[in-house]
Amino acid sequence: MEAKKNPKVELANKYSLFLNIGLVISLALCLAAFEWKTYDDLSGVDIGVKTIEPEVTLVIPITDLTPPPPPKVQPEIIEVKEEEIEEELAIFETEITPETIIAPPTLPIEKAAEPIQEEDTEGTFIVVENPPMPEGGFDGFGKYLQKNLKYPEQARRMNVEGKVFVQFVIDKDGSPTDITVLKGIGSGCDEEAVRVIKNMPKWTPGKQRGRPVKVKMSLPVVFKLG
């Protein structure tokens, strides 16, 4: 007949409890082992402790190194004999003769004023005292251009308008010479401006110091379609 076990005393039922208790005890022993401290016996060991002596600072006073002043030298006293004094006085007792008088400096003689040279009137002037004037004044010159200026056919077909600036020289007798175009517009207008200036009546010549001279002038010739 099989014997029956009391369930209260069955150890298998308390297996998990015993296992947890064992784990807690093992963990506590491990922590105690890590935290355990040991100390060596240093009773017979020289740790080399030295006493530190305080430093002593020496204060050295500053001494004055200025060199002493040089010794004073007494001036040498030179005795002057009476004979030397008499010789010096004899020099100043020399009589003044006419040969010793110094003549006053002679002043330089001024040169005679040179005659004023007359101004050269043979060149070509740009600005003169009395400028040249066309016949009837500049109003008469404008009327001359309106009457004698012919509009080039090429410029009329191409509708060319503008100003032709002509430079010329009024000679001593009032006639125009050295006619050149400074700025033109082409299409035959430049040639027509030169022709009109060349054939214009003589001007009253310009004068410098009352004498007729050559004067360079420049005038615009206007081309405009009406």
Secondary structure as GFF3:
##gff-version 3
##sequence-region A 1 226
A	DSSP	three_ten_helix	7	9	.	.	.	ID=ss1
A	DSSP	three_ten_helix	11	14	.	.	.	ID=ss2
A	DSSP	alpha_helix	15	35	.	.	.	ID=ss3
A	DSSP	alpha_helix	82	92	.	.	.	ID=ss4
A	DSSP	three_ten_helix	98	100	.	.	.	ID=ss5
A	DSSP	beta_strand	124	125	.	.	.	ID=ss6
A	DSSP	alpha_helix	137	148	.	.	.	ID=ss7
A	DSSP	alpha_helix	153	157	.	.	.	ID=ss8
A	DSSP	beta_strand	162	170	.	.	.	ID=ss9
A	DSSP	beta_strand	176	183	.	.	.	ID=ss10
A	DSSP	alpha_helix	189	198	.	.	.	ID=ss11
A	DSSP	beta_strand	206	208	.	.	.	ID=ss12
A	DSSP	beta_strand	211	223	.	.	.	ID=ss13
###
